[in-house]
Amino acid sequence: MLRRLLLLVLIGFASLAYAHEGTVRPLTAADLPLVEHLRAPQVPPPLPRGTSSLRFAQFFHMPAGPRGLEPTDALLGLNGRRVRLFGYMVRSDAPQPGAFQLSSLPVTLAEQADGAADDLPPTVVTVRLPEPLAGRVLPFVPGILMVEGELGVGDRDEPDGRRSLVRLQLDWPALVAVPGVVK
């Protein structure tokens, strides 16, 4: 009980820190069961039927050629299909409501200090939150996360002004922090 209360207090402080002029609904006590799915399981669950495993190393042909980064057939073949991906939530000082970015490396962005310049690797994925969390800012979750949902591939403008090449519409409760190494 004390652990749940402490978690709720930490979520409340993180949510208040990210709230922007009343346009973002902070997480509340009603969201606690959803946020508890962020806890790390000892072993990742088996892949659900119809879900493919995807690794960041499968995104682009390496090394980059004369035309720059080219998506692999594996990435393009999973467009519109359900995938599971492991990565790190990008820490941001200006998080996007209803979404977060997932990276193969731990990354911190300082948009307020650095403006549009960032150190995101090319294999970043924009993860859209499901309906229960749409319009809310998810507090930063350290460590490796496991995300499952429908993959979208192709150049697209995002609400925060960035362009995304790879997106994932998250299924809830498929967001789970897991120990391990991202490959």
C-alpha positions as CSV (number, residue, x, y, z in Angstrom):
1,M,0.0,0.0,0.0
2,L,2.8,2.4,0.9
3,R,4.6,1.5,-2.3
4,R,1.4,2.3,-4.4
5,L,1.0,5.6,-2.5
6,L,4.7,6.6,-3.1
7,L,4.3,5.7,-6.8
8,L,1.2,7.8,-7.1
9,V,2.9,10.8,-5.4
10,L,5.9,10.5,-7.8
11,I,3.6,10.3,-10.8
12,G,1.7,13.3,-9.6
13,F,4.9,15.4,-9.2
14,A,6.2,14.3,-12.7
15,S,2.8,15.0,-14.2
16,L,2.7,18.5,-12.7
17,A,6.1,19.2,-13.9
18,Y,5.1,18.4,-17.5
19,A,1.6,20.1,-17.5
20,H,1.5,22.9,-20.0
21,E,-1.0,25.7,-19.4
22,G,-3.9,23.3,-18.7
23,T,-3.8,21.7,-22.2
24,V,-2.3,18.5,-20.9
25,R,-4.2,16.4,-18.4
26,P,-1.8,15.1,-15.7
27,L,-2.0,11.4,-14.7
28,T,-4.3,10.8,-11.7
29,A,-5.1,8.1,-9.2
30,A,-7.5,6.6,-11.7
31,D,-4.5,6.0,-14.0
32,L,-2.5,4.1,-11.4
33,P,-3.4,0.7,-12.7
34,L,-2.2,1.7,-16.2
35,V,1.1,3.1,-14.9
36,E,1.7,0.0,-12.9
37,H,2.1,-1.9,-16.2
38,L,5.4,0.0,-16.5
39,R,6.9,-2.3,-13.9
40,A,9.6,-4.7,-15.1
41,P,8.6,-8.3,-15.4
42,Q,11.4,-10.8,-14.7
43,V,11.0,-12.4,-18.1
44,P,9.3,-10.8,-21.2
45,P,6.0,-12.6,-22.0
46,P,5.8,-14.7,-25.2
47,L,4.9,-12.9,-28.4
48,P,1.1,-12.7,-28.8
49,R,-0.3,-14.4,-31.9
50,G,0.1,-12.1,-34.9
51,T,2.9,-10.0,-33.4
52,S,6.4,-9.9,-34.9
53,S,9.6,-9.1,-33.0
54,L,11.4,-6.1,-34.3
55,R,14.9,-4.8,-33.4
56,F,16.4,-1.4,-34.0
57,A,19.2,-3.1,-35.9
58,Q,16.6,-4.1,-38.5
59,F,15.5,-0.6,-39.4
60,F,18.1,0.5,-41.9
61,H,20.7,-1.0,-44.2
62,M,24.2,-0.5,-42.7
63,P,26.5,1.0,-43.4
64,A,24.6,3.9,-44.9
65,G,25.1,4.2,-48.7
66,P,25.4,7.1,-51.1
67,R,21.6,7.7,-50.8
68,G,21.8,7.9,-47.0
69,L,19.7,5.6,-44.7
70,E,17.6,3.1,-46.6
71,P,14.9,1.1,-44.7
72,T,15.3,-2.7,-44.8
73,D,12.8,-5.0,-46.3
74,A,12.1,-6.3,-42.8
75,L,11.0,-2.9,-41.6
76,L,9.0,-2.1,-44.7
77,G,7.3,-5.6,-44.5
78,L,6.1,-4.9,-41.0
79,N,4.4,-1.6,-41.9
80,G,0.8,-1.8,-40.7
81,R,1.4,-4.9,-38.7
82,R,1.7,-5.6,-34.9
83,V,5.2,-5.6,-33.6
84,R,7.1,-5.8,-30.3
85,L,10.1,-3.6,-29.8
86,F,12.5,-3.0,-26.9
87,G,14.1,0.4,-26.3
88,Y,14.7,3.4,-24.0
89,M,12.2,6.2,-23.5
90,V,13.8,9.5,-24.7
91,R,13.9,11.9,-21.8
92,S,12.6,15.3,-22.9
93,D,12.2,18.6,-21.2
94,A,9.3,19.4,-23.5
95,P,7.5,16.1,-23.8
96,Q,4.7,15.6,-26.3
97,P,1.2,14.9,-25.0
98,G,-0.1,11.6,-26.1
99,A,3.2,10.3,-27.3
100,F,6.8,9.6,-26.5
101,Q,9.9,8.7,-28.4
102,L,11.7,5.3,-28.1
103,S,15.4,4.9,-28.9
104,S,18.0,2.2,-29.1
105,L,20.1,4.3,-26.8
106,P,19.4,6.3,-23.6
107,V,19.0,9.9,-24.8
108,T,18.1,13.1,-23.2
109,L,16.8,16.1,-25.2
110,A,17.0,19.6,-24.0
111,E,14.7,21.4,-26.5
112,Q,14.4,24.5,-24.3
113,A,18.1,25.0,-24.2
114,D,19.1,23.6,-27.7
115,G,16.0,24.4,-29.7
116,A,15.4,22.1,-32.7
117,A,18.9,20.6,-32.4
118,D,18.9,17.1,-30.9
119,D,21.0,14.0,-30.5
120,L,18.4,11.5,-31.5
121,P,19.7,8.4,-33.3
122,P,18.1,7.7,-36.7
123,T,16.4,4.7,-35.3
124,V,14.0,6.6,-33.1
125,V,10.4,5.5,-33.0
126,T,7.5,7.9,-32.1
127,V,5.2,5.9,-29.8
128,R,1.5,7.1,-29.7
129,L,-0.3,6.4,-26.5
130,P,-3.6,4.5,-26.4
131,E,-6.9,6.2,-25.8
132,P,-6.8,6.0,-21.9
133,L,-3.7,8.2,-22.1
134,A,-4.3,10.3,-25.2
135,G,-3.7,13.9,-24.5
136,R,-1.6,13.2,-21.4
137,V,2.1,13.4,-20.8
138,L,3.6,10.1,-19.7
139,P,6.2,10.6,-17.0
140,F,9.8,9.6,-18.0
141,V,10.3,5.9,-17.3
142,P,14.0,4.9,-17.0
143,G,15.4,1.6,-18.2
144,I,14.4,-0.6,-21.1
145,L,10.8,-0.7,-22.2
146,M,8.9,-3.2,-24.2
147,V,6.2,-1.8,-26.5
148,E,3.7,-3.6,-28.7
149,G,1.4,-2.1,-31.2
150,E,0.8,-1.4,-34.9
151,L,3.9,-0.2,-36.8
152,G,3.7,2.7,-39.2
153,V,6.6,3.4,-41.6
154,G,7.0,6.5,-43.8
155,D,7.9,10.2,-43.5
156,R,5.3,12.1,-41.5
157,D,5.0,15.4,-39.7
158,E,4.4,15.1,-36.0
159,P,2.4,17.6,-33.8
160,D,5.6,18.7,-32.0
161,G,7.2,19.8,-35.3
162,R,9.5,16.8,-35.8
163,R,9.3,14.4,-38.7
164,S,9.0,10.7,-37.9
165,L,10.0,7.8,-40.1
166,V,8.8,5.1,-37.8
167,R,5.8,5.2,-35.5
168,L,4.0,2.7,-33.3
169,Q,0.4,2.9,-32.0
170,L,0.8,1.5,-28.6
171,D,-1.6,-1.2,-27.3
172,W,-2.4,-0.9,-23.6
173,P,-1.2,-2.6,-21.4
174,A,1.7,-3.5,-23.7
175,L,4.0,-0.8,-22.3
176,V,6.2,-2.7,-19.8
177,A,9.6,-1.8,-18.5
178,V,11.9,-4.8,-18.8
179,P,15.6,-5.4,-17.9
180,G,18.0,-6.4,-20.7
181,V,20.0,-5.0,-23.6
182,V,18.6,-3.3,-26.7
183,K,20.1,-4.7,-29.9
